[in-house]
Amino acid sequence: MKTVQMTFNEDLVDEVDRMVKELGTTRSAFTRRALKTAIDELKEKEMEQKHRDGYSKNQVKPGEFSDWENEQVWGD
């Protein structure tokens, strides 16, 4: 692991300290988890945008999926 120095305002540090005490973890572990979560969310949004862009550029043609329509029927 690499040590990184960061600057936070006091209110944020106080809130983090309250949370780590409640969770029984450390500032570092809490921050790693928060950063990982933020990165995962940004990557997901990026992928969703790529999918939207792709479907906008290559719109479904009429009848393109009609062969599969019967496969979607679950019955009674």
C-alpha positions as YAML, in Angstrom:
chain: A
units: angstrom
residues:
- id: 1
  name: MET
  ca: [0.00, 0.00, 0.00]
- id: 2
  name: LYS
  ca: [1.02, 3.53, -0.62]
- id: 3
  name: THR
  ca: [0.69, 6.36, 1.90]
- id: 4
  name: VAL
  ca: [-1.10, 9.44, 0.55]
- id: 5
  name: GLN
  ca: [-1.46, 12.76, 2.32]
- id: 6
  name: MET
  ca: [-4.82, 14.48, 1.88]
- id: 7
  name: THR
  ca: [-6.42, 17.64, 3.21]
- id: 8
  name: PHE
  ca: [-10.03, 17.67, 4.49]
- id: 9
  name: ASN
  ca: [-12.06, 20.33, 6.23]
- id: 10
  name: GLU
  ca: [-12.58, 19.80, 9.96]
- id: 11
  name: ASP
  ca: [-16.30, 19.08, 9.68]
- id: 12
  name: LEU
  ca: [-15.61, 16.21, 7.29]
- id: 13
  name: VAL
  ca: [-12.89, 14.78, 9.53]
- id: 14
  name: ASP
  ca: [-15.23, 14.98, 12.53]
- id: 15
  name: GLU
  ca: [-17.96, 13.14, 10.60]
- id: 16
  name: VAL
  ca: [-15.52, 10.48, 9.41]
- id: 17
  name: ASP
  ca: [-14.25, 10.03, 12.97]
- id: 18
  name: ARG
  ca: [-17.80, 9.53, 14.22]
- id: 19
  name: MET
  ca: [-18.48, 6.99, 11.50]
- id: 20
  name: VAL
  ca: [-15.27, 4.99, 11.99]
- id: 21
  name: LYS
  ca: [-15.91, 4.81, 15.72]
- id: 22
  name: GLU
  ca: [-19.44, 3.56, 15.09]
- id: 23
  name: LEU
  ca: [-18.26, 1.05, 12.50]
- id: 24
  name: GLY
  ca: [-15.20, -0.06, 14.46]
- id: 25
  name: THR
  ca: [-12.80, 0.66, 11.61]
- id: 26
  name: THR
  ca: [-10.06, 3.15, 10.79]
- id: 27
  name: ARG
  ca: [-9.99, 6.39, 8.85]
- id: 28
  name: SER
  ca: [-7.84, 4.75, 6.22]
- id: 29
  name: ALA
  ca: [-10.12, 1.73, 5.78]
- id: 30
  name: PHE
  ca: [-13.20, 3.94, 5.71]
- id: 31
  name: THR
  ca: [-11.63, 6.26, 3.13]
- id: 32
  name: ARG
  ca: [-10.47, 3.36, 0.95]
- id: 33
  name: ARG
  ca: [-13.97, 1.94, 0.97]
- id: 34
  name: ALA
  ca: [-15.56, 5.33, 0.21]
- id: 35
  name: LEU
  ca: [-13.16, 6.00, -2.66]
- id: 36
  name: LYS
  ca: [-13.65, 2.51, -4.09]
- id: 37
  name: THR
  ca: [-17.43, 2.97, -3.95]
- id: 38
  name: ALA
  ca: [-17.19, 6.37, -5.66]
- id: 39
  name: ILE
  ca: [-14.95, 4.96, -8.40]
- id: 40
  name: ASP
  ca: [-17.29, 1.99, -8.97]
- id: 41
  name: GLU
  ca: [-20.29, 4.34, -9.25]
- id: 42
  name: LEU
  ca: [-18.47, 6.56, -11.77]
- id: 43
  name: LYS
  ca: [-17.43, 3.55, -13.85]
- id: 44
  name: GLU
  ca: [-21.02, 2.28, -13.84]
- id: 45
  name: LYS
  ca: [-22.34, 5.67, -14.99]
- id: 46
  name: GLU
  ca: [-19.69, 5.73, -17.71]
- id: 47
  name: MET
  ca: [-20.74, 2.29, -18.96]
- id: 48
  name: GLU
  ca: [-24.42, 3.28, -18.88]
- id: 49
  name: GLN
  ca: [-23.59, 6.36, -20.98]
- id: 50
  name: LYS
  ca: [-21.65, 4.23, -23.46]
- id: 51
  name: HIS
  ca: [-24.64, 1.91, -23.76]
- id: 52
  name: ARG
  ca: [-27.00, 4.86, -24.30]
- id: 53
  name: ASP
  ca: [-24.66, 6.31, -26.92]
- id: 54
  name: GLY
  ca: [-24.35, 2.96, -28.67]
- id: 55
  name: TYR
  ca: [-28.10, 2.39, -28.80]
- id: 56
  name: SER
  ca: [-28.60, 5.96, -30.05]
- id: 57
  name: LYS
  ca: [-26.11, 5.39, -32.88]
- id: 58
  name: ASN
  ca: [-27.37, 1.89, -33.71]
- id: 59
  name: GLN
  ca: [-31.10, 1.95, -33.07]
- id: 60
  name: VAL
  ca: [-33.06, -1.28, -33.18]
- id: 61
  name: LYS
  ca: [-34.58, -1.95, -36.58]
- id: 62
  name: PRO
  ca: [-38.22, -3.03, -36.91]
- id: 63
  name: GLY
  ca: [-38.42, -6.81, -36.62]
- id: 64
  name: GLU
  ca: [-34.80, -7.15, -35.51]
- id: 65
  name: PHE
  ca: [-35.75, -9.16, -32.42]
- id: 66
  name: SER
  ca: [-39.06, -10.62, -33.58]
- id: 67
  name: ASP
  ca: [-37.58, -14.15, -33.72]
- id: 68
  name: TRP
  ca: [-37.10, -13.95, -29.95]
- id: 69
  name: GLU
  ca: [-40.54, -12.64, -29.00]
- id: 70
  name: ASN
  ca: [-41.95, -16.13, -28.36]
- id: 71
  name: GLU
  ca: [-38.99, -16.91, -26.09]
- id: 72
  name: GLN
  ca: [-40.09, -14.11, -23.77]
- id: 73
  name: VAL
  ca: [-43.51, -15.61, -23.10]
- id: 74
  name: TRP
  ca: [-43.62, -17.39, -19.74]
- id: 75
  name: GLY
  ca: [-47.12, -18.68, -20.08]
- id: 76
  name: ASP
  ca: [-49.65, -19.06, -17.30]
...
